[in-house]
Structures are given as C-alpha cells and as structure tokens.
C-alpha cells in the first residue's frame, strides 16, 4: 500500500523558517496538500495543489514539490504556528488516498 | 463559511454498529460538493473512510471491508456514517469534511472530530 512519510518533529525558534517535508513515490505526478491541526480543533487546509494557499491563510505559509518530496515552508514561524501538520496525496492510480503520519512543529 | 459538527455516542460495544452524524451549516449538502468521513486511531495516521456525492457513494476505503455506509439527509443537511461489526480497532477520532477537487479530491473544511471508543 502507498505511504507518505513525514518526520515526527521539527523545532524552530520564533522568526526562523520551518521546513516540513513529505515523501512519497507518486508525488512527482500527484499533488500534495497540507493541513494544520491543533489539539481538539478541526484541521485547517493551509496548502493545496502543491503550492496554492487558500484565502485567509497567512503568506508565511508556502508549499513546493520536487521529485518525490513535497515541502511546507513557514517563513518567520510564529508561536501560534505550533501545531501538528500532515500531508495528503494519492498513489499514481488515484485509488489510494493517504495521509502522512504528521509532523509536530514546535516554535520556542 | 462552511461549518461541520460531528455528533454521536462516545462509547460503542464490540460487534455493534457505530453511528455518527455530521451537521453542516453554511452550505447545502445537496449542492454539488462531495462529503466525506475520516478517522484517526490513537497514535496513528488519518484514514479516509468514505465519500458521498449527491446521494451516491463515491469512494469507500477497502480496508473497512464494506462495513462502512455513508448517507446524506438533505432535509436535515446532515451526512451520516454507520460502521458495522466494530472492534477495538475502530476506536478513533472520527471527522467529517467537505471534499472538493476535480483532479485530486481533497478535504477543505473539517469538523473538529468526535472520539469514539469501542469497548465492552
């Protein structure tokens, strides 16, 4: 079965750039999507179609994809960005819809 | 803005049926979008359960072995999920979400989730 791999944790100081990665064999051909989830709250879509930002999402959030790795970049991370971030995509056939295991971002 | 809220029992006995409801506000469930259910077992990654479009199941995760049924009630603007013959492995936080996208379907608006414990 298809899998997306994320590092379990990333830690940065406020104002630094955080880079969260998501690896998957189908990512050269399939879009990646990124979600922010804080404890007990609904997940929030922060990036879709690899690099597009929904309205209302701060400009410091950006996405990119190269080869088998998609990256969520938070430029000038703020304390309120501390959350779990998980990626989503599909396998090459589109039949398997999978989420990454999530990365816990710590900003302190 | 679309808002979703899951509701249902927090405890279900093994072998019984888990039934959850997702109440949608700010958008009609009969108006052109997909609606889906997802779950996240403790310590594990999110799993896509099923998706429905205009009353027809569009996607069903084969890992549930046909135990999941998704439906819509347009009169109440709700989306429901029933999972039969549950075991402890079905213990999870269950989320509902609106699903969009033509090339790759993806959830855009989510509920905050409801914890369901399968235990005797």
Interface residues (C-beta under 8 A of the other chain):
Chain A: X30 X31 X33 X40 X41 X42 X43 X44 X45 X48 X49 X54 X86 X88 X89 X90 X94 X97 X98 X99 X100 X101 X102
Chain B: X4 X45 X46 X47 X48 X59 X61 X95 X97 X101 X103 X104 X105 X106 X107 X108 X109 X110 X111 X112 X113
